[in-house]
Amino acid sequence: MAARALTKGSFDDIESEILAALEQPVGAAEPQRIDRIVEHAVRNVPFYNRHSAQASSLEDLPVVDKLMVKSRVEDFLRAGVDRSQLVSRTTSGSTGIPMTVYLDRSRARRNQAGVAASLTYVGADPFAPIVRARQWVRISARSRAVQILREHYPAHGDRFDPADIAPLKAWVQKRKDVMFLGYPSYLEMVMRTLEAEGARFAPGNVRTLISSGEAPTPYFFAAARRLFGVQAHARYSSMEVGAMSISDRDDWSAYKVDTSSYHVEILQEDSDEPAAPGELGRLVVSDLHNLAMPLLRYDTGDMARFKLDDQGQAVRNTIVDLHGRRLDVLVGGTAAAPRKLHALAIWAVAGEISELRQFQLRQHDIGRFTWLLNAEPSTEIERTLRRILDERVGDVVECRFEYVDEMPVLASGKRKPFVSDIDDPSALVEGGPLTTGARRRLSRGPRTWPARGCPPRAGLFLQVAMAAVCTAHMGPVIAVQPPCTPGGARRCPSF
């Protein structure tokens, strides 16, 4: 009630507009809104102003990506804007490229309204108690006081400790309509532990579970029904542009787009031409409301396709087959004839193995893989996973298994079900036969490069730079030992 009193009424009109957009069976962004943001950008933003002569529509503007925006932030800010008057957001750095974006206060309000509307759309109460599973670097006393007032339970989604389950369960069982929100890899571990101990929850304890930041496995949805008797959902959002979409109420594998705030394009993977209806392509988003730093035709780095209606036409407010980063390219075939696959073809199947608490597949070279498994050692599981690779990748010459207590996490605290140690796998496939130099680097196998003499508290930038140097001189990198942390401990991130 206290949380509702703090915010109720502050953006009801915007929330209603966004909710109406999500509830439309079919729809698209209004042309007037698209034209208005394009006109504003070409007049007032240096980057787009340079394209004003040839920009009569949104499609005339170039596609931009995170690396381009990060390297020239001033170019994407409205001319003369005072940064101190803006709201800043910094991305997690999951791709190795952290980036800060700026929002005017009106857009920041709309972001808040978008989160509330998406939760309302799936039947959750935005003001209900929340178990928030994410990476918590530091929680200040002030932040903790707000969390208590709003009944937010901070769960450390970047690490799993079975000892945390008992207090979390007790907190949930004392409340009604609790929502779990955050990294599905962590929430799945929580549910596996609760199921293993035979935990019981009263009807109404939990309203829903919503994954964010990572792709959920089928277990996430099945366990939510078994354990809590509720339908789980998935949210697709980013720090750059906000809560773009949430899973359809009637089909959790499809995502409804907030067309009142965003215009979505699906472009061909290797060109900026539109993908054919129903074809998998690059997910490109335009924010229709951020006047301070418009991101138009922003390549999210993810893949998706538009849902098709009964007549084979694209439903432009619904996307399906939402895949992870294009960097996560699995290379099948042979060195002489490599072929590109998406890791979803592997981990979606592996995710259905109930005995696997967590897993990660690492590709070291063409035909060479290691499965990291959080499970009881099992030759049956190993045979099943090897068979999955044989059937879906083919030409597997090495398949190793390592059992671990916890999956490695990215600097952002997220976990990845697939990691490639191959240097630029997309270029390897698209470039045809391997050059002699590339084949020689691959034949060395993956390397681990220890960092020596590193200063304390050196950050992700140094780690990424080290990885780049290592790759150039030594071949693909599994991990770089990061600089020393206080107390001498070392932790290896995934690259």
C-alpha positions in Angstrom: 0.0 0.0 0.0 2.9 2.4 0.8 4.4 1.7 -2.6 1.1 2.4 -4.3 0.7 5.7 -2.4 4.2 6.8 -3.5 3.6 6.5 -7.2 -0.1 6.1 -7.9 -1.4 8.7 -10.3 2.0 9.9 -11.5 1.7 8.3 -14.9 -1.7 6.7 -15.1 -2.5 8.3 -18.5 0.7 7.0 -20.1 0.3 3.6 -18.6 -3.2 3.3 -20.0 -2.0 4.3 -23.5 0.8 1.7 -23.4 -1.6 -1.0 -22.0 -4.0 -0.3 -24.9 -1.1 -0.8 -27.4 -0.2 -4.1 -25.8 -3.7 -5.4 -25.9 -4.2 -4.8 -29.6 -4.3 -8.1 -31.5 -2.6 -6.4 -34.4 -1.0 -3.0 -34.8 2.0 -0.9 -35.6 3.5 2.4 -34.5 1.5 5.4 -35.7 3.2 7.0 -38.8 2.7 10.5 -37.3 4.8 9.5 -34.3 7.5 8.1 -36.5 7.6 11.2 -38.7 7.7 13.5 -35.6 10.7 11.9 -34.0 12.6 11.7 -37.3 11.9 15.4 -38.0 13.1 16.3 -34.5 16.3 14.2 -34.9 17.4 15.5 -38.3 16.9 19.1 -37.1 18.4 18.9 -33.6 20.8 15.9 -33.3 24.2 16.2 -35.1 24.4 12.6 -36.3 21.0 12.6 -37.9 21.4 16.2 -39.1 24.2 15.1 -41.4 21.7 12.8 -43.1 18.9 15.3 -43.4 19.4 15.9 -47.1 18.5 12.3 -48.0 16.2 11.5 -45.0 12.6 11.8 -46.0 11.5 8.9 -43.9 12.8 6.7 -41.1 14.0 4.1 -43.5 16.3 6.6 -45.1 18.4 6.9 -41.9 21.3 4.6 -41.3 21.1 1.7 -38.9 23.2 2.3 -35.7 24.5 -0.1 -33.1 25.9 0.1 -29.6 29.5 0.4 -30.6 28.7 3.3 -32.9 26.7 5.2 -30.3 29.2 4.5 -27.5 32.1 5.9 -29.5 30.3 9.2 -30.3 27.7 9.9 -27.6 27.8 13.7 -28.2 26.8 13.1 -31.8 23.6 11.4 -30.6 22.6 14.1 -28.0 20.3 16.9 -28.9 22.4 20.0 -29.7 22.8 22.3 -26.6 21.3 19.8 -24.1 22.5 20.0 -20.5 23.4 16.5 -19.4 23.0 17.4 -15.8 19.3 17.9 -16.4 18.9 14.4 -18.0 18.4 10.9 -16.6 21.3 8.6 -17.4 21.3 4.9 -17.8 24.3 2.6 -18.2 24.0 -0.8 -19.9 25.2 -3.9 -18.2 28.1 -4.6 -20.5 26.9 -8.2 -21.3 28.4 -7.8 -24.8 31.6 -6.3 -23.5 30.5 -2.8 -24.5 29.0 -0.9 -21.6 27.2 2.3 -22.8 25.6 5.3 -21.1 22.4 6.7 -22.7 20.5 9.8 -21.6 16.8 10.4 -21.3 14.7 13.5 -20.9 12.5 13.4 -17.8 9.4 12.9 -19.8 10.9 9.8 -21.4 12.1 8.5 -18.0 8.5 8.8 -16.8 7.3 6.8 -19.9 9.8 4.1 -19.1 8.3 3.7 -15.6 4.8 3.7 -17.1 6.0 1.0 -19.6 7.2 -1.3 -16.9 3.9 -0.9 -15.0 1.8 -1.4 -18.1 3.6 -4.6 -19.1 3.1 -6.0 -15.7 -0.5 -5.1 -15.7 -0.9 -6.7 -19.1 0.1 -10.1 -17.8 -2.0 -9.9 -14.7 0.6 -8.8 -12.2 0.2 -6.0 -9.8 3.1 -3.4 -10.3 2.7 -2.5 -6.6 2.7 -6.0 -5.2 5.6 -7.5 -3.3 8.5 -8.4 -5.6 11.4 -10.8 -5.4 13.9 -9.0 -7.6 16.7 -11.3 -8.9 19.5 -9.4 -10.5 23.1 -8.4 -9.8 23.3 -6.2 -6.7 26.7 -4.5 -6.5 25.9 -2.5 -3.5 22.7 -1.7 -1.7 22.8 1.6 0.2 20.9 2.2 3.4 18.6 4.5 1.6 17.9 2.0 -1.2 17.3 -0.7 1.4 14.8 1.5 3.2 12.9 2.1 -0.1 12.9 -1.7 -0.8 11.4 -2.4 2.6 8.8 0.2 2.1 7.9 -1.1 -1.3 8.2 -4.8 -0.2 11.0 -5.6 -2.6 13.2 -8.6 -1.8 16.6 -8.3 -3.3 17.9 -11.7 -4.5 21.5 -11.9 -5.7 20.8 -13.3 -9.2 24.5 -13.4 -10.1 25.2 -16.1 -7.5 23.2 -19.0 -6.1 23.5 -20.0 -2.4 21.2 -22.7 -1.1 21.3 -21.0 2.3 19.4 -18.1 0.8 16.3 -20.2 0.0 14.9 -20.6 3.5 14.6 -16.8 4.3 13.3 -16.2 0.7 10.6 -18.9 1.1 9.6 -17.6 4.5 9.3 -14.0 3.1 7.1 -15.2 0.2 4.8 -17.4 2.3 3.9 -14.5 4.5 2.6 -12.4 1.6 0.1 -12.4 -1.2 0.4 -11.9 -5.0 4.2 -12.0 -4.9 5.9 -11.5 -8.2 9.3 -13.0 -9.1 11.2 -10.8 -11.5 14.7 -11.2 -12.9 17.3 -13.5 -14.3 15.6 -16.9 -15.1 18.8 -18.8 -14.6 18.7 -17.8 -10.9 14.9 -18.2 -10.6 15.1 -21.7 -12.1 17.7 -22.7 -9.5 15.3 -21.4 -6.8 12.4 -23.4 -8.1 14.5 -26.6 -8.5 15.6 -26.3 -4.9 12.0 -25.6 -3.7 10.7 -28.6 -5.7 13.5 -30.9 -4.4 12.5 -30.1 -0.8 8.8 -30.5 -1.5 8.0 -26.8 -0.7 4.3 -25.9 -0.7 2.7 -22.5 -1.3 -0.8 -21.4 -0.5 -3.0 -20.3 -3.5 -2.5 -16.6 -3.9 1.0 -16.5 -2.4 2.5 -16.0 -5.9 0.9 -14.1 -8.7 3.5 -14.6 -11.5 7.1 -15.0 -12.5 8.7 -12.8 -15.2 12.1 -13.4 -16.7 14.3 -10.6 -17.8 17.9 -10.1 -18.9 18.3 -13.7 -20.1 16.3 -16.2 -22.1 14.2 -18.7 -20.0 14.2 -22.4 -20.7 11.0 -24.5 -20.9 11.6 -25.5 -17.3 11.0 -21.9 -16.1 7.4 -22.0 -17.4 6.6 -25.6 -16.4 8.0 -25.3 -12.8 6.0 -22.1 -12.3 2.8 -24.0 -13.0 3.8 -27.0 -10.8 5.1 -25.1 -7.8 2.9 -22.0 -7.7 0.0 -22.8 -10.0 0.7 -19.7 -12.1 1.7 -18.8 -15.7 5.2 -17.4 -16.0 6.1 -14.7 -18.6 9.2 -13.3 -20.3 10.0 -9.6 -20.7 12.3 -8.2 -23.4 13.9 -4.9 -22.5 17.2 -3.1 -22.5 18.8 -0.3 -20.6 19.2 1.6 -23.9 15.5 1.9 -24.8 13.4 0.4 -22.0 10.7 -2.3 -21.8 10.0 -2.9 -25.4 7.8 -6.1 -25.2 6.4 -8.8 -22.9 5.2 -12.3 -23.7 1.7 -12.6 -25.0 -0.9 -13.5 -22.4 -2.0 -16.4 -24.6 1.3 -17.6 -25.9 4.4 -17.2 -23.8 6.7 -17.9 -26.8 5.5 -14.7 -28.6 6.3 -11.1 -27.5 3.8 -8.2 -27.8 5.5 -4.9 -28.7 4.6 -1.6 -27.1 3.9 0.1 -30.4 2.9 3.4 -28.7 6.6 3.8 -27.7 8.6 1.8 -30.3 8.8 1.1 -34.0 10.3 -2.4 -34.7 11.9 -3.6 -37.9 13.2 -7.0 -38.8 16.1 -6.6 -41.2 18.1 -9.2 -43.1 21.1 -10.5 -41.2 23.7 -9.4 -43.7 22.1 -6.2 -45.0 19.8 -3.3 -44.0 17.0 -4.5 -46.2 13.7 -5.8 -44.6 13.6 -9.5 -44.0 10.8 -11.4 -45.8 7.6 -11.9 -43.7 8.3 -14.5 -41.1 12.0 -14.6 -41.9 14.5 -14.5 -39.0 16.4 -11.3 -39.0 18.1 -8.5 -36.9 15.8 -6.8 -34.4 16.1 -3.1 -35.0 14.2 -0.7 -32.8 13.4 3.1 -32.9 12.5 4.9 -29.7 9.6 7.3 -30.6 9.9 9.5 -27.5 13.4 10.2 -26.3 14.0 13.8 -27.5 17.3 14.2 -25.6 19.1 11.3 -27.2 17.0 9.7 -30.0 18.0 6.2 -30.9 16.5 5.5 -34.3 17.0 2.3 -36.2 19.0 0.9 -33.3 20.3 -2.6 -33.9 19.7 -4.4 -30.6 22.2 -7.2 -31.5 19.4 -9.8 -31.2 17.4 -11.9 -33.7 13.7 -12.4 -34.1 11.0 -12.6 -36.7 7.5 -11.2 -37.0 4.6 -13.5 -36.2 2.5 -14.4 -39.3 -1.3 -14.3 -39.5 -3.4 -16.9 -41.2 -2.8 -15.1 -44.6 0.9 -15.2 -44.2 1.2 -11.5 -43.4 3.5 -10.1 -40.8 1.9 -9.1 -37.5 4.1 -6.1 -36.7 3.3 -5.8 -33.0 4.2 -9.4 -32.2 7.7 -11.0 -32.5 8.6 -14.7 -32.1 11.7 -16.8 -32.0 13.5 -14.1 -30.1 17.1 -15.2 -30.0 20.1 -14.0 -28.1 23.0 -11.9 -29.3 24.3 -12.5 -32.8 27.7 -12.9 -31.2 26.5 -16.3 -29.9 27.0 -18.0 -33.2 27.6 -21.8 -33.1 29.7 -23.1 -36.0 28.9 -26.5 -37.4 30.2 -28.5 -40.3 34.0 -28.8 -40.9 36.9 -26.4 -41.3 36.6 -26.8 -45.0 32.9 -26.2 -45.1 31.7 -24.4 -41.9 28.1 -23.6 -41.4 26.4 -21.2 -39.0 23.8 -22.3 -36.5 22.1 -20.5 -33.7 22.8 -21.8 -30.1 19.0 -21.8 -29.5 19.0 -25.0 -31.6 21.0 -26.6 -28.8 20.1 -25.1 -25.5 16.3 -25.1 -26.0 16.5 -28.9 -26.2 19.0 -29.2 -23.4 16.8 -27.0 -21.2 14.2 -29.7 -21.2 16.4 -32.2 -19.4 15.0 -31.9 -15.9 18.0 -33.3 -14.1 20.1 -30.4 -15.3 20.0 -27.6 -12.8 22.2 -25.3 -14.9 24.4 -25.8 -18.0 26.6 -24.0 -20.4 28.0 -25.2 -23.8 31.3 -23.9 -24.8 32.6 -24.2 -28.4 36.4 -24.2 -28.6 36.9 -24.9 -32.2 34.9 -26.4 -35.1 33.7 -29.8 -33.8 35.2 -29.3 -30.3 32.9 -28.7 -27.3 32.7 -28.7 -23.5 29.5 -29.0 -21.5 29.6 -27.4 -18.1 26.9 -29.1 -16.0 25.4 -28.3 -12.6 23.9 -31.8 -12.0 24.7 -35.1 -10.4 27.2 -36.9 -12.6 25.3 -39.1 -15.1 26.5 -41.1 -18.1 22.9 -41.0 -19.4 22.8 -37.2 -19.4 26.2 -37.1 -21.1 25.0 -39.5 -23.8 21.9 -37.4 -24.3 23.9 -34.2 -24.7 26.4 -35.8 -27.0 23.5 -37.1 -29.1 22.0 -33.5 -29.3 25.3 -32.2 -30.7 25.6 -35.1 -33.2 22.1 -34.6 -34.5 22.1 -30.8 -34.6 25.7 -29.8 -35.3 27.3 -32.9 -36.8 31.0 -33.6 -37.3 31.7 -33.5 -33.5 35.3 -34.7 -32.9 35.5 -33.9 -29.2 32.8 -33.5 -26.5 33.9 -33.1 -22.9 31.9 -32.8 -19.7 32.8 -30.8 -16.6 30.6 -30.8 -13.5 30.5 -27.5 -11.5 28.5 -26.1 -8.6 27.8 -22.8 -10.3 27.8 -21.5 -13.9 30.2 -18.7 -14.7 28.6 -15.2 -14.9 29.3 -12.2 -17.1 30.4 -8.9 -15.6 26.7 -7.9 -15.6 25.8 -10.9 -13.4 24.0 -12.7 -16.2 24.7 -16.3 -17.3 25.0 -17.5 -20.8 23.9 -21.0 -22.0 26.4 -20.8 -24.9 29.8 -19.3 -25.2 32.0 -19.4 -28.2 35.8 -19.3 -27.8 36.2 -18.9 -31.6 37.5 -15.5 -32.8 34.6 -13.9 -34.8 32.6 -17.0 -35.7 30.3 -15.1 -38.0 33.2 -13.9 -40.1 34.6 -17.5 -40.1 31.4 -18.8 -41.7 30.7 -15.9 -44.0 34.2 -15.8 -45.3 34.1 -19.3 -46.9 37.1 -21.6 -46.6 39.5 -20.7 -43.8 42.8 -19.0 -44.6 45.9 -20.7 -43.6 46.6 -18.3 -40.8 43.1 -18.6 -39.4 43.3 -22.4 -39.6 46.6 -22.3 -37.8 45.2 -20.2 -35.0 42.2 -22.5 -34.6 44.4 -25.6 -34.6 46.2 -24.3 -31.5 42.9 -24.6 -29.6 41.6 -22.2 -27.0 44.0 -20.5 -24.6 43.9 -19.1 -21.1 46.1 -16.1 -20.6 47.0 -15.2 -17.0 47.3 -11.5 -16.3 50.4 -10.7 -14.3 51.1 -7.5 -12.3 47.7 -6.2 -12.7 46.7 -3.3 -10.4 43.8 -3.8 -7.9 40.3 -2.9 -9.0 41.1 -2.7 -12.7 37.9 -3.0 -14.5 36.1 -4.7 -17.4 37.7 -2.5 -20.0 41.2 -3.8 -19.1 39.9 -7.4 -19.2 38.4 -7.0 -22.6 41.5 -5.3 -23.9 43.6 -8.1 -22.6 41.3 -10.6 -24.3 41.7 -8.8 -27.6 45.5 -8.8 -27.4 45.5 -12.4 -26.4 43.2 -13.4 -29.3 45.3 -11.5 -31.8 48.6 -13.2 -30.8 47.5 -16.6 -29.3 44.2 -17.6 -30.9 40.8 -18.0 -29.3 40.5 -17.1 -25.6 38.5 -19.1 -23.0 39.0 -16.6 -20.3 41.4 -14.0 -19.1 42.3 -14.1 -15.4 41.2 -10.6 -14.3 43.3 -8.3 -12.2 43.7 -8.9 -8.5 40.8 -8.0 -6.2 41.1 -7.0 -2.6 42.3 -10.0 -0.6 44.0 -11.5 -3.6 40.9 -13.4 -4.9 40.5 -13.9 -8.6 37.4 -14.5 -10.6 37.3 -15.4 -14.3 34.5 -13.9 -16.4 33.1 -15.4 -19.6 34.0 -13.7 -22.8 
